[in-house]
């Protein structure tokens, strides 16, 4: 896992070190020019006393280093700092990138822990119910609602909620059923009761949009797993000897689909950190996703490095968790 992390970070470094130079019609192995090389630009900025300079890649390379040796020196400094989570200072806020991400992380978790995990639980429960009533009207309704939920984007539903339950009531009746996304709540350890209620009120339409447009993919996916498993020989044999259908689903089918479900759930871990750029921009929500979008738009390279590094770490962790969960849930698999 560590080798995968180092390799992915080196690829990232080479992309940001080589691509801008090539785009600027330069030679990436020649002495770098700060005008189109973000690494050298950061180094030069640091030597001029700018705190947002090269702290994210290490000390500025000596003038005697040129070509491959200079790039190697920069790569070593880059790896050294990301391994200690020292991403340097934002080029635009002049604050440490780690601090910028940490103050936005509670906002991201407040939305996506509920908005991602709740649809999984709802989808699982609906899928089991659908299989128990397979071929009946209840199964048909769950399948149709799951497909509709899957194809409707969350931001579209959220816009409709804001229009019909926030904007129109305010215009015609001077009341708010839900607040318009003009002032995001403040999340802190000393939050007041009034601010806490405002935060819950502010989050309700976001939760409705996320859950309503996300449960469908889980319900449909888990239902298909259950149906596929229900056609196998051991299930047919259990039915033939007179076992109850609910017992078969609960005791024989569900244990055999825990592995695929655990794998899919583990892969959602990085999305909790990354969030949704469109959703956060629409709701004026100061989460990590909107911060990453602004960093990309403004060319804030230290912030881009910080976001990418943590994303890679979470992806690797999710892969490891997947392997462990499969080994725990499936006795046929052993940890190496």
HELIX and SHEET records of a PDB file:
HELIX    1   1 UNK A    2  UNK A   23  1                                  22    
HELIX    2   2 UNK A   38  UNK A   47  1                                  10    
HELIX    3   3 UNK A   54  UNK A   56  5                                   3    
HELIX    4   4 UNK A   67  UNK A   83  1                                  17    
HELIX    5   5 UNK A   97  UNK A  132  1                                  36    
HELIX    6   6 UNK A  137  UNK A  151  1                                  15    
HELIX    7   7 UNK A  154  UNK A  162  1                                   9    
HELIX    8   8 UNK A  163  UNK A  167  3                                   5    
HELIX    9   9 UNK A  168  UNK A  173  1                                   6    
HELIX   10  10 UNK A  193  UNK A  212  1                                  20    
HELIX   11  11 UNK A  215  UNK A  230  1                                  16    
HELIX   12  12 UNK A  233  UNK A  240  1                                   8    
HELIX   13  13 UNK A  245  UNK A  247  1                                   3    
HELIX   14  14 UNK A  248  UNK A  253  3                                   6    
HELIX   15  15 UNK A  254  UNK A  266  1                                  13    
HELIX   16  16 UNK A  269  UNK A  274  1                                   6    
HELIX   17  17 UNK A  277  UNK A  282  1                                   6    
HELIX   18  18 UNK A  288  UNK A  298  1                                  11    
HELIX   19  19 UNK A  301  UNK A  329  1                                  29    
END                                                                             
